[in-house]
Amino acid sequence: MSNAHNNDVIVVGGGVAGLAAAVALAGAGAKVTLLERRPYIGGRAYSYEHPAIEETIDSQHVVLGCCTNILDLCQQAGMAGSIRWYDELTFLEPNGRRSVLRSGSLPAPAHRAVSFLRAPMLNLRDKAGIATGMARFLRGYPVSDSESFATWLKRTGQTDRAIRHFWEPIIVGTLNDTFERCSLKYAGKVFHESFLRSAEAGRLGIPAAPLSEFFTPVADHAQRKGVDLQFRAGVDRIEQTPDKRWLVHSGSESYATSSIILATAFKQTQELLASLELSTESNARRSADFEKFIAAPITTIHLWYDRDITDLDHAVLLDTRIQWMFAKSRIRRWPAQRGSYLELVISASWPELKMSREQILASALEEIELFFPMIRQAKLLKSGVLKEARATFSVVPGLDAFRPHQATQWPGLYLAGDWTATEWPSTMEGAVRSGRMAAGAVTGDTGRFMAAETPASGWMRWLSRI
Ligand SMILES: Cc1cc2nc3c(=O)[nH]c(=O)nc-3n(C[C@H](O)[C@H](O)[C@H](O)COP(=O)(O)OP(=O)(O)OC[C@H]3O[C@@H](n4cnc5c(N)ncnc54)[C@H](O)[C@@H]3O)c2cc1C
């Protein structure tokens, strides 16, 4: 114990949640050490140098205007300018037909109404069903997460095409699982925040740099605030001392602290907590709670061509396995002579987990040609497939009851991570919120570090109860 380094707070995990917690507490004057087992920060929001193709790759992460806490963190770190903002979403059909949903001059919630009514991907009946469905989210979304989005779609009589061309790309793309495994509460939240609340809340933001580069200013900002960032410092065990302080063991090092924030994913948190449980009964109960969390996969396909093959920076692809196309060379403003770089995203990619990379690539190349015929003239220079088996957790109906609060039954021990109780699905925004809530709980005021929500605008100022 006498050899242990002394701290006010130890944060375990340098993902977005851990960084947010560390920055908040260091900013409030605490002596903070952050222990990360990997050699880089960002956790799941990372990029890396692919050795075989000699390119830096990541799985494209996006934010929305309503993600006020991550945007606030970026602002604090001086990186708000490294997000590219878009006010329109293009939906592409395999025949190349485009439907563009954009914000116009009408007040919210009607700001996208004109483009929606013009969208050729849906007929009048589909649109009427979507409009009546959307109207149910005008005031907000259910407080309870007991119903699935699948039963709601049936209950509200959505047409097959409305499901395929509207509800599915949005919900599978944002909540990353099938309708049965997404609760209506979080689906409703997505539509209320990004389609109805205000044009500002629904803007799409795309980091203009590979993720590790994108998040480096946050790590620098944390260090400037005094956070001691330790890499390759995996925590093996935590232990409560008789005087109710904590010891954190990482390899041959031990850290003494009055507070710990475990900002790790649910699987690692479960392992670290297991050693604290006094009885096998309470261990079994906690274990059963953790079993309720399902990790869902995302697969991304990366393609480098000798020329530009589209005039779009990004698009939703309809009637295909691929949900999103990001033209990263355009988003990153590459000069034309550098060729082009495309990322294709397959959310909820359970079938792809069982497929070989060659099979995934072959199928994606076949599909993508239908959307972008210019590909036939272009030369494919390089390609890569990235499977993230544990990309997000699924907001299955009823999960809220098992998402733990940031303060725990052990004084001085706090939890953070996108999977904790934040009222957000598995996102960077949820992660930052959890980190800030945990930091607030350490200081005795959960709301202390939270950014303000995006205000409702137009008629939504009176309609929205959120
Ligand atoms: C392919 C993919 C696409 C995604 N797309 C989006 C998107 O478009 N928009 C969006 O908002 N979100 C997206 N997400 C989700 C987003 O990445 C996560 O919600 C968020 O990054 C979670 O952050 P976290 O800090 O809670 O957890 P993590 O990122 O999992 O961080 C946990 C950290 O703890 C460290 N750790 C674990 N155990 C230990 C230990 N024992 N000792 C020390 N360190 C430890 C890990 O190495 C890791 O760095 C996507 C995720 C993936 C994988």
PDBQT file of the ligand as one rigid body, heavy atoms in Angstrom, charges set to zero:
ROOT
HETATM    1  C1  LIG A 501     -18.086  -0.195 -36.052  1.00  0.00    +0.000 C 
HETATM    2  C2  LIG A 501     -18.679   0.780 -35.096  1.00  0.00    +0.000 A 
HETATM    3  C3  LIG A 501     -19.470   1.818 -35.575  1.00  0.00    +0.000 A 
HETATM    4  C4  LIG A 501     -20.035   2.716 -34.669  1.00  0.00    +0.000 A 
HETATM    5  N1  LIG A 501     -20.728   3.789 -35.161  1.00  0.00    +0.000 NA
HETATM    6  C5  LIG A 501     -21.098   4.762 -34.313  1.00  0.00    +0.000 A 
HETATM    7  C6  LIG A 501     -21.634   5.972 -34.797  1.00  0.00    +0.000 A 
HETATM    8  O1  LIG A 501     -21.787   6.169 -36.009  1.00  0.00    +0.000 OA
HETATM    9  N2  LIG A 501     -21.969   6.933 -33.906  1.00  0.00    +0.000 N 
HETATM   10  C7  LIG A 501     -21.815   6.759 -32.558  1.00  0.00    +0.000 A 
HETATM   11  O2  LIG A 501     -22.120   7.686 -31.799  1.00  0.00    +0.000 OA
HETATM   12  N3  LIG A 501     -21.324   5.613 -32.057  1.00  0.00    +0.000 NA
HETATM   13  C8  LIG A 501     -20.958   4.617 -32.902  1.00  0.00    +0.000 A 
HETATM   14  N4  LIG A 501     -20.418   3.465 -32.414  1.00  0.00    +0.000 N 
HETATM   15  C9  LIG A 501     -20.483   3.211 -30.957  1.00  0.00    +0.000 C 
HETATM   16  C10 LIG A 501     -19.386   3.953 -30.196  1.00  0.00    +0.000 C 
HETATM   17  O3  LIG A 501     -18.122   3.626 -30.714  1.00  0.00    +0.000 OA
HETATM   18  C11 LIG A 501     -19.465   3.532 -28.731  1.00  0.00    +0.000 C 
HETATM   19  O4  LIG A 501     -20.769   3.723 -28.249  1.00  0.00    +0.000 OA
HETATM   20  C12 LIG A 501     -18.532   4.343 -27.852  1.00  0.00    +0.000 C 
HETATM   21  O5  LIG A 501     -17.278   4.518 -28.443  1.00  0.00    +0.000 OA
HETATM   22  C13 LIG A 501     -18.393   3.612 -26.509  1.00  0.00    +0.000 C 
HETATM   23  O6  LIG A 501     -17.466   4.274 -25.706  1.00  0.00    +0.000 OA
HETATM   24  P1  LIG A 501     -17.136   3.754 -24.248  1.00  0.00    +0.000 P 
HETATM   25  O7  LIG A 501     -16.078   4.651 -23.714  1.00  0.00    +0.000 OA
HETATM   26  O8  LIG A 501     -18.392   3.607 -23.499  1.00  0.00    +0.000 OA
HETATM   27  O9  LIG A 501     -16.583   2.259 -24.412  1.00  0.00    +0.000 OA
HETATM   28  P2  LIG A 501     -15.285   1.697 -25.167  1.00  0.00    +0.000 P 
HETATM   29  O10 LIG A 501     -15.063   2.462 -26.414  1.00  0.00    +0.000 OA
HETATM   30  O11 LIG A 501     -15.482   0.232 -25.284  1.00  0.00    +0.000 OA
HETATM   31  O12 LIG A 501     -14.086   2.024 -24.180  1.00  0.00    +0.000 OA
HETATM   32  C14 LIG A 501     -13.693   1.177 -23.141  1.00  0.00    +0.000 C 
HETATM   33  C15 LIG A 501     -12.184   1.299 -22.967  1.00  0.00    +0.000 C 
HETATM   34  O13 LIG A 501     -11.791   0.550 -21.825  1.00  0.00    +0.000 OA
HETATM   35  C16 LIG A 501     -10.575  -0.102 -22.113  1.00  0.00    +0.000 C 
HETATM   36  N5  LIG A 501     -10.470  -1.229 -21.181  1.00  0.00    +0.000 N 
HETATM   37  C17 LIG A 501     -11.237  -2.344 -21.122  1.00  0.00    +0.000 A 
HETATM   38  N6  LIG A 501     -10.865  -3.125 -20.095  1.00  0.00    +0.000 NA
HETATM   39  C18 LIG A 501      -9.836  -2.491 -19.489  1.00  0.00    +0.000 A 
HETATM   40  C19 LIG A 501      -9.030  -2.791 -18.353  1.00  0.00    +0.000 A 
HETATM   41  N7  LIG A 501      -9.213  -3.906 -17.662  1.00  0.00    +0.000 N 
HETATM   42  N8  LIG A 501      -8.058  -1.921 -18.002  1.00  0.00    +0.000 NA
HETATM   43  C20 LIG A 501      -7.865  -0.761 -18.699  1.00  0.00    +0.000 A 
HETATM   44  N9  LIG A 501      -8.592  -0.439 -19.792  1.00  0.00    +0.000 NA
HETATM   45  C21 LIG A 501      -9.579  -1.282 -20.173  1.00  0.00    +0.000 A 
HETATM   46  C22 LIG A 501     -10.732  -0.516 -23.574  1.00  0.00    +0.000 C 
HETATM   47  O14 LIG A 501      -9.494  -0.803 -24.174  1.00  0.00    +0.000 OA
HETATM   48  C23 LIG A 501     -11.406   0.735 -24.158  1.00  0.00    +0.000 C 
HETATM   49  O15 LIG A 501     -10.474   1.687 -24.584  1.00  0.00    +0.000 OA
HETATM   50  C24 LIG A 501     -19.854   2.541 -33.282  1.00  0.00    +0.000 A 
HETATM   51  C25 LIG A 501     -19.055   1.503 -32.810  1.00  0.00    +0.000 A 
HETATM   52  C26 LIG A 501     -18.450   0.651 -33.690  1.00  0.00    +0.000 A 
HETATM   53  C27 LIG A 501     -17.528  -0.409 -33.161  1.00  0.00    +0.000 C 
ENDROOT
TORSDOF 0
